Amino acid sequence: MNHEYIKNVVKKNTQSILKEVIEIRRWIHQHPELSFNEKNTSSYVCSVLKKYNIPFENNIGGDGVVALIQCRNPQSQVIGIRADMDALPIQEKNEISYKSINKGVMHACGHDVHTAIALGVAIVLNSLKGKLFGTIKLIFQPAEEKLPGGASIMIKDGVLMNPKIDKMFALHVYPEFEVGYVGFRSGQYMAACDELYITIKGKGGHAALPEKVNNPITAAAETILLIKKNILDFAKKLNSNKYVLEFGDFHAYGASNVIPEKAFLQGTLRTLDEHFRNEVHKLLIEQTKQIENKYSISCNLEIKKGYPTLYNDPTLTEKCKIISRYFLDTDSVRDLDIRMASEDFSYFSQECPSCFFRLGVANKKKGITHLVHTPNFNIDEKSLELGVGLMSYIVISNLLNLRII
């Protein structure tokens, strides 16, 4: 089979199931479930796989599902496709027929899109398995949005083995691009993330008696300023300016004339270099000790180490860019900048050659412009057709080791 033939077959087969893929996406969107609670979504995924007689195992890493499509000579190569299934704790504001029916829960990050596309790819590839070589392993993953991340749990449960995955692919919605465009970045793409929790315990009392209290709010405020300044200085010294250290929560339950006993801080650390990340962890411990000694208070720091950096294999990613230019057109394939957000597909990217790319879903003319993690996020459903077609084409091209000159 040559590229032109495969391209036409994939587009035709994708078009024939597009209505069903849209229905799948809308059902999942209407029935969102939070991280580590995706039972109904998982059951729905299984029902679609059963309908098309695609073998699968469920309850992997929690509510995870793994489907296998074995083609001719199935041991020759194994390609993995990952789709995340969880939603976010956001109340949806879209007035659409398939609006979330679960109060305070919404697919505001496009995981409904990812899962629907992966199921569409499964249907397309399953129909062509007699003409392909190797095995396709589709991983429907829970809990991307919450540490420790469903990817890490599924990997511990052996999802990369039996059969061993040789290459991994995933896509993610990208409202920064209009529908019809896709984006790639070779090498380092997304940041490692850590959650910071600081509890400062002083001595509460009447605000008019400062000699009898030890104000944890004062210590907490200085903690933020000290940490940010010293880590900025450290980053400049190492020429590592690409990082994020921010505090998003600061609360202490006092009043205008009441000094509370405790103050609480929550923050995030995003880094692109593991050495820098580890050194910053040490600095954070040192800085909190300084505050503790200066104010004679208790300053407890908890660092929840999160996802590693997401690394796109340069050779594989460049090949996918070339394939995408042929399937779409040259102008539709864009280069991406480094992104300081995090993504637990990074665990897969650390284990085997991987390519994680972006799918444009916006449509300014239709007013579909809202970013992810917002209550009005939505997509142009034309992106479902492009996502199913392109991912199917990328997988087939890799299975058959086709080259485009």
C-alpha positions as CSV (number, residue, x, y, z in Angstrom):
1,M,0.0,0.0,0.0
2,N,1.3,3.5,-0.8
3,H,0.6,6.7,1.0
4,E,-2.0,8.0,-1.4
5,Y,-4.1,4.8,-1.1
6,I,-3.9,4.8,2.7
7,K,-4.8,8.5,2.9
8,N,-7.9,8.0,0.8
9,V,-9.0,4.8,2.7
10,V,-8.5,6.5,6.1
11,K,-10.4,9.6,5.1
12,K,-13.2,7.5,3.6
13,N,-13.5,5.2,6.7
14,T,-13.3,8.2,9.1
15,Q,-16.0,10.0,7.3
16,S,-18.2,6.9,7.4
17,I,-18.1,6.8,11.3
18,L,-17.9,10.5,12.0
19,K,-21.6,10.7,13.1
20,E,-20.9,7.9,15.7
21,V,-17.7,9.5,16.9
22,I,-19.6,12.8,17.5
23,E,-22.3,10.9,19.4
24,I,-19.6,9.2,21.5
25,R,-18.0,12.5,22.3
26,R,-21.3,14.1,23.2
27,W,-22.3,11.2,25.5
28,I,-18.9,11.4,27.4
29,H,-19.2,15.2,27.6
30,Q,-22.7,14.9,29.1
31,H,-21.6,12.4,31.7
32,P,-18.2,13.7,33.0
33,E,-16.5,12.0,36.0
34,L,-13.7,13.2,38.2
35,S,-10.2,11.7,38.5
36,F,-10.2,8.2,40.0
37,N,-14.0,8.0,39.6
38,E,-14.4,7.2,35.9
39,K,-16.5,4.0,36.2
40,N,-19.3,4.9,33.9
41,T,-17.0,6.4,31.3
42,S,-14.9,3.2,31.5
43,S,-18.0,1.1,31.0
44,Y,-19.1,3.2,28.1
45,V,-15.7,2.8,26.4
46,C,-15.9,-1.0,26.9
47,S,-19.4,-1.0,25.3
48,V,-18.1,0.6,22.1
49,L,-15.2,-1.8,21.9
50,K,-17.5,-4.7,22.4
51,K,-19.7,-3.5,19.6
52,Y,-16.8,-3.7,17.2
53,N,-15.4,-7.0,18.6
54,I,-12.2,-5.3,19.7
55,P,-10.6,-7.3,22.6
56,F,-9.9,-5.4,25.8
57,E,-9.1,-5.6,29.5
58,N,-10.6,-3.2,32.0
59,N,-9.9,-2.2,35.6
60,I,-6.3,-1.5,34.9
61,G,-4.8,1.2,37.1
62,G,-8.2,1.8,38.5
63,D,-10.8,2.4,35.8
64,G,-8.4,2.1,32.9
65,V,-9.1,0.1,29.8
66,V,-6.6,-1.4,27.3
67,A,-7.7,-2.6,23.9
68,L,-5.6,-4.7,21.5
69,I,-5.9,-4.8,17.7
70,Q,-3.6,-7.5,16.4
71,C,-2.8,-7.3,12.7
72,R,-0.6,-9.6,10.6
73,N,2.7,-10.6,12.3
74,P,1.5,-9.0,15.6
75,Q,4.9,-9.3,17.3
76,S,6.7,-7.2,14.6
77,Q,5.9,-3.9,16.2
78,V,3.6,-2.6,19.0
79,I,2.3,1.0,18.8
80,G,0.5,2.5,21.8
81,I,-2.2,5.2,21.7
82,R,-3.2,6.9,24.9
83,A,-6.5,8.8,25.6
84,D,-7.3,10.3,29.1
85,M,-10.9,10.0,30.4
86,D,-11.3,12.2,33.5
87,A,-13.1,15.6,33.8
88,L,-12.6,18.6,36.0
89,P,-14.4,20.1,39.0
90,I,-16.0,23.0,37.0
91,Q,-19.6,23.9,36.5
92,E,-20.3,24.1,32.8
93,K,-21.8,27.3,31.4
94,N,-22.3,26.2,27.8
95,E,-26.0,26.0,26.8
96,I,-25.8,23.0,24.5
97,S,-27.9,19.8,24.1
98,Y,-25.2,17.7,25.6
99,K,-24.3,19.9,28.5
100,S,-22.9,18.1,31.6
101,I,-25.6,16.6,33.8
102,N,-23.2,16.1,36.7
103,K,-23.3,19.2,38.9
104,G,-19.9,20.8,39.3
105,V,-18.2,18.4,36.9
106,M,-17.2,19.2,33.3
107,H,-15.0,18.0,30.4
108,A,-13.2,21.4,30.3
109,C,-9.9,20.0,29.2
110,G,-11.1,18.0,26.2
111,H,-10.6,14.5,27.5
112,D,-14.0,13.6,26.1
113,V,-12.5,14.5,22.7
114,H,-9.4,12.5,23.3
115,T,-11.4,9.4,24.2
116,A,-13.9,9.7,21.3
117,I,-11.0,10.1,18.9
118,A,-9.2,7.1,20.3
119,L,-12.3,5.0,19.9
120,G,-12.7,6.3,16.3
121,V,-9.1,5.3,15.6
122,A,-9.8,1.9,17.1
123,I,-12.8,1.4,14.7
124,V,-10.8,2.6,11.7
125,L,-7.7,0.5,12.4
126,N,-9.7,-2.6,13.3
127,S,-11.4,-2.5,9.9
128,L,-7.9,-2.4,8.2
129,K,-6.1,-4.9,10.4
130,G,-5.9,-7.6,7.7
131,K,-3.8,-5.2,5.6
132,L,-1.5,-4.0,8.4
133,F,1.4,-5.5,10.4
134,G,2.0,-5.4,14.1
135,T,-0.2,-4.6,17.1
136,I,-2.1,-1.4,18.2
137,K,-2.5,-1.0,21.9
138,L,-5.1,1.6,22.9
139,I,-4.8,2.9,26.4
140,F,-7.9,4.6,27.9
141,Q,-6.4,6.2,31.0
142,P,-8.1,7.5,34.2
143,A,-6.9,10.4,36.4
144,E,-4.7,12.6,34.2
145,E,-5.7,15.6,36.2
146,K,-4.7,14.5,39.7
147,L,-1.5,13.4,41.3
148,P,0.0,10.8,41.1
149,G,-1.5,10.6,37.7
150,G,-3.2,7.6,36.1
151,A,-0.4,7.1,33.7
152,S,2.1,6.3,36.5
153,I,-0.4,3.8,38.0
154,M,-1.1,2.1,34.7
155,I,2.6,1.8,34.0
156,K,3.1,0.2,37.5
157,D,0.3,-2.2,36.6
158,G,2.3,-3.3,33.5
159,V,0.4,-1.5,30.7
160,L,3.6,-1.0,28.7
161,M,4.3,-4.7,28.6
162,N,2.6,-7.9,27.3
163,P,3.0,-7.0,24.6
164,K,5.8,-4.4,25.1
165,I,5.0,-1.1,23.5
166,D,7.7,0.2,21.0
167,K,6.2,3.7,20.3
168,M,3.6,5.9,22.0
169,F,1.3,8.5,20.5
170,A,-1.2,10.9,22.0
171,L,-3.0,14.1,21.0
172,H,-4.5,17.0,23.0
173,V,-7.0,19.6,22.2
174,Y,-5.5,23.1,21.5
175,P,-8.0,26.0,21.5
176,E,-5.1,28.3,20.6
177,F,-5.3,26.9,17.1
178,E,-8.2,27.0,14.7
179,V,-9.7,23.7,13.7
180,G,-7.7,22.3,10.8
181,Y,-4.3,23.0,12.3
182,V,-2.0,20.7,14.4
183,G,1.2,21.4,16.3
184,F,4.3,19.5,17.1
185,R,7.5,20.1,19.1
186,S,10.5,17.9,19.2
187,G,12.4,17.3,22.4
188,Q,11.4,18.9,25.7
189,Y,7.9,20.2,25.4
190,M,6.1,20.4,28.8
191,A,7.3,21.0,32.3
192,A,7.6,18.9,35.3
193,C,5.3,20.0,38.1
194,D,5.4,19.8,41.9
195,E,2.8,20.9,44.4
196,L,4.0,22.9,47.4
197,Y,2.1,23.0,50.8
198,I,3.4,25.1,53.6
199,T,1.9,25.2,57.1
200,I,3.2,27.9,59.4
201,K,2.2,27.7,63.1
202,G,2.7,30.6,65.4
203,K,0.9,31.9,68.5
204,G,-2.5,33.5,68.1
205,G,-4.2,36.1,70.2
206,H,-5.4,39.7,70.3
207,A,-3.9,41.9,67.6
208,A,-3.6,44.8,70.1
209,L,-1.1,42.7,72.2
210,P,1.7,42.0,69.7
211,E,4.2,41.1,72.5
212,K,2.0,38.1,73.4
213,V,1.5,36.7,69.9
214,N,3.7,35.3,67.1
215,N,1.9,36.2,63.9
216,P,2.1,33.4,61.3
217,I,0.7,35.7,58.6
218,T,3.8,37.9,58.8
219,A,6.0,34.8,58.5
220,A,4.0,33.4,55.6
221,A,4.2,36.7,53.7
222,E,8.0,36.8,54.1
223,T,8.2,33.1,53.2
224,I,6.7,33.8,49.8
225,L,8.9,36.8,49.1
226,L,12.1,35.1,50.3
227,I,11.5,31.9,48.3
228,K,10.7,33.7,45.1
229,K,13.7,36.1,45.3
230,N,16.3,33.5,46.3
231,I,15.1,31.0,43.6
232,L,15.1,33.7,41.0
233,D,18.7,34.5,42.0
234,F,19.6,30.8,41.8
235,A,18.1,30.4,38.4
236,K,20.0,33.4,37.0
237,K,23.2,32.0,38.4
238,L,22.5,28.7,36.5
239,N,21.0,30.5,33.4
240,S,17.9,28.5,34.1
241,N,15.2,31.2,33.6
242,K,12.6,28.8,32.2
243,Y,10.7,27.9,35.3
244,V,7.6,28.9,37.2
245,L,7.2,29.3,41.0
246,E,3.9,30.7,42.1
247,F,1.6,30.6,45.1
248,G,-2.1,30.3,44.4
249,D,-3.5,30.1,47.9
250,F,-2.8,31.9,51.1
251,H,-5.3,31.7,54.0
252,A,-5.3,32.2,57.7
253,Y,-8.5,32.1,59.8
254,G,-8.2,35.3,61.8
255,A,-9.9,38.7,61.9
256,S,-9.0,42.4,61.9
257,N,-8.1,42.2,65.6
258,V,-7.5,38.4,65.9
259,I,-4.1,36.9,65.1
260,P,-4.7,33.2,64.1
261,E,-2.5,30.3,65.2
262,K,-1.8,29.1,61.7
263,A,-1.3,30.3,58.1
264,F,-1.4,28.0,55.0
265,L,0.2,28.4,51.6
266,Q,-0.2,26.4,48.4
267,G,1.9,26.8,45.3
268,T,3.3,25.2,42.2
269,L,6.8,24.6,40.9
270,R,7.2,24.0,37.1
271,T,10.7,23.1,35.8
272,L,12.3,21.8,32.6
273,D,15.5,20.4,34.1
274,E,15.6,17.6,36.7
275,H,18.9,18.9,38.2
276,F,17.4,22.3,38.7
277,R,14.2,20.8,40.0
278,N,16.1,18.8,42.7
279,E,18.2,21.8,43.7
280,V,15.1,24.0,44.0
281,H,13.6,21.4,46.3
282,K,16.7,21.7,48.6
283,L,16.5,25.5,48.5
284,L,12.8,25.4,49.5
285,I,13.7,23.3,52.5
286,E,16.5,25.7,53.5
287,Q,14.3,28.8,53.1
288,T,11.5,27.4,55.3
289,K,14.1,26.5,57.9
290,Q,15.4,30.1,57.9
291,I,11.8,31.4,58.4
292,E,11.3,28.9,61.2
293,N,14.5,30.1,63.0
294,K,13.9,33.8,62.4
295,Y,10.4,33.9,63.8
296,S,10.7,31.0,66.3
297,I,7.7,29.3,64.7
298,S,6.9,25.9,63.2
299,C,7.2,26.0,59.4
300,N,6.2,22.7,57.8
301,L,6.9,22.2,54.0
302,E,5.4,19.4,52.0
303,I,6.6,18.9,48.4
304,K,4.4,16.6,46.4
305,K,6.5,15.6,43.5
306,G,4.4,15.5,40.4
307,Y,4.8,14.6,36.7
308,P,8.2,14.6,35.0
309,T,8.9,16.7,31.9
310,L,7.3,15.6,28.7
311,Y,9.8,14.7,26.0
312,N,8.9,14.1,22.4
313,D,11.4,11.8,20.6
314,P,12.9,14.0,17.9
315,T,13.2,11.4,15.2
316,L,9.6,10.1,15.7
317,T,8.2,13.6,16.0
318,E,9.9,14.8,12.9
319,K,8.5,11.8,11.0
320,C,5.0,12.6,12.4
321,K,5.3,16.2,11.2
322,I,6.1,15.1,7.7
323,I,3.3,12.5,7.7
324,S,0.9,15.2,8.9
325,R,1.9,17.7,6.2
326,Y,1.0,15.0,3.6
327,F,-2.3,14.1,5.2
328,L,-3.4,17.7,5.8
329,D,-1.2,20.2,4.0
330,T,2.1,21.9,4.8
331,D,0.5,25.1,6.1
332,S,-1.7,23.2,8.6
333,V,1.3,21.9,10.6
334,R,2.8,24.3,13.1
335,D,5.7,24.3,15.5
336,L,4.8,24.6,19.2
337,D,6.6,26.6,21.9
338,I,7.7,25.0,25.2
339,R,4.7,24.9,27.5
340,M,5.0,25.3,31.3
341,A,1.8,23.3,31.9
342,S,2.2,19.6,32.8
343,E,0.8,16.4,31.4
344,D,1.1,12.9,32.8
345,F,1.6,11.4,29.3
346,S,5.2,12.5,30.3
347,Y,5.5,9.2,32.2
348,F,5.0,7.3,28.9
349,S,7.4,9.6,27.1
350,Q,10.1,8.8,29.7
351,E,9.7,5.0,29.0
352,C,9.6,4.7,25.2
353,P,9.9,6.9,22.1
354,S,6.8,9.1,22.1
355,C,5.0,11.9,20.2
356,F,2.5,14.1,21.9
357,F,0.9,16.6,19.6
358,R,-1.8,19.3,19.6
359,L,-5.1,19.4,17.7
360,G,-6.7,22.7,16.8
361,V,-10.3,22.9,18.0
362,A,-11.2,26.6,17.9
363,N,-13.5,28.4,15.4
364,K,-13.7,32.2,15.9
365,K,-16.6,32.5,13.4
366,K,-18.7,30.2,15.6
367,G,-17.5,31.8,18.8
368,I,-15.6,28.7,19.9
369,T,-12.6,30.4,21.4
370,H,-12.5,29.6,25.1
371,L,-9.4,28.1,26.6
372,V,-9.2,24.8,28.5
373,H,-10.1,24.7,32.2
374,T,-12.8,27.3,31.7
375,P,-16.6,26.8,32.1
376,N,-17.3,27.8,28.4
377,F,-14.7,25.6,26.8
378,N,-16.0,23.7,23.7
379,I,-14.8,22.5,20.3
380,D,-15.6,22.7,16.7
381,E,-16.6,19.0,16.1
382,K,-14.8,19.1,12.7
383,S,-11.7,18.5,14.8
384,L,-13.0,15.0,15.6
385,E,-12.8,14.0,12.0
386,L,-9.3,15.5,11.6
387,G,-8.2,13.8,14.9
388,V,-9.4,10.3,14.0
389,G,-8.1,10.6,10.4
390,L,-4.6,12.0,11.3
391,M,-4.0,9.7,14.3
392,S,-5.0,6.6,12.2
393,Y,-2.8,7.7,9.4
394,I,0.2,8.3,11.7
395,V,-0.2,4.9,13.2
396,I,-0.5,3.1,9.9
397,S,2.5,4.9,8.4
398,N,4.6,3.8,11.4
399,L,3.3,0.2,11.3
400,L,4.1,-0.1,7.6
401,N,7.3,2.0,8.0
402,L,6.3,4.1,5.0
403,R,8.5,7.0,4.0
404,I,7.4,10.3,2.4
405,I,10.0,11.9,0.2
